[in-house]
Amino acid sequence: MAYKIFDLVGKYAISAESGQKVYDQIHPVLFSGNPVELDFTEVQVFASPFFNFAIGHLLKDIPAENLNQLVEFTTISSEGWNVLERVIANAKHYYSDEQFRNAVDAVITEQAATF
């Protein structure tokens, strides 16, 4: 199934909310083993929060090898690709290392309590 990211979030793929919108669309498809194409035509700006929620969170319950086989990214700029690769590397580390995950979660919880 193909998804035009511009149609879902517009030209700015930057917010966590936009990423969650994409995740909600593609997670059920991927989780059932079906491939998706994410077409970034007309998307001009990319940020980590978008990719953390749209793609990184998928690694919680879809192995990286499966994700690599099931997701095709098309028409993504080199800047977008750089952000995406960094997010995927961080998400792989987070979900594969329980000690690291616990440490990150503790820091986030601690920081959130200060607001």
N, C-alpha and C positions, 0 to 999 in steps of 0.2 A: 504494500500500500504506500502511496506517495503522499507526502505532506509538504505543502508550500508554507514555509515558516513565515514569510511575509504576510500571507493571508491569516495566519493565526496570531501574530504579534506585531506586525508592522515592520518598519525599517530599523528599529532599535531592538536587538536581542540582548537586553542588558539586565532586566530585573528578574528577581526570584519568582515573582508572580507570573511573568511571561514564560519562564522556564517550566513552572508547574503546569501551566496550560498545555505545553507541548508534551510533558511527561504524562499527563492524564490521558492524552490522545494515543500515545505510542506504547505505553507500558503494557496494556492488555494484549495488544497485537504481538509485541515481542515476547511477552511471558508465555503466550501460547505457541511460540516457535515460528511465527510468521515474520518475514522480512519487511523492513520499512525503508523508504527513501526519504531523506530530509533534504529538501531543495531550498537553498538559501538565496535564490535569485532575488535581487532588489534589497536584501538585508545589508545595511551599511555599517552598523556599529555593533560590536560584540563585547560582552563582559562576563567575567567569571560567574557571578550569581545566576545568570541565565543558564549557562552550561552546567553548573552544579546541580540545579534543580531539574533541568531537562534530560541530561545525560548521566552525570555523575551518580545521581541517586539510583539509576537503573542497576548499578553494580551491586546494590544491596541484595538483590535476589536473582540476578541474571549473570552467570559467569562471564568474565571478560572475553574469553574465547568465543562464546556464543554471540555476545554483543558485537564483536568484530565481524562475525559472519552475517549477522542479521541486519545491521544498520549500514546504509550507504549514504554518505554525505556528498551532495552535489552542489556545484556553483557556490562554494564557500571561499571567501577571500583568504589570502595567506595570513592576514591578521586574525581572522576568525579561526582559522585552523590552528594557529599558535596557541590561542586561548583554550581551544577545545582539547588539544593534546596535553596541556598543563593540567586542566581539570581532570581528564581521564587518569593521568598518572597519579594525581593526588587521591582520587577516589579509589583507585586500585589499592593504594597503600592503606587508606583509611579502612576499607572493608576487609582487607586481608590480614591486618595486624591488630588483634584485639587489644593489646597493650597500648598501642598508639591511639586507637579509637577511644579507649577509656580516658586517656590523657587529654585528648582534644575535647571530648565531651565534658570533662571536668572543668577545663578552662572556659569553655563556652558557658556552662552553667554558672560558673563564678562571675564571669563578666556580665551575664544577663541579670544577676542579682543586684548589680550596682546601678541599674537603670531605674 
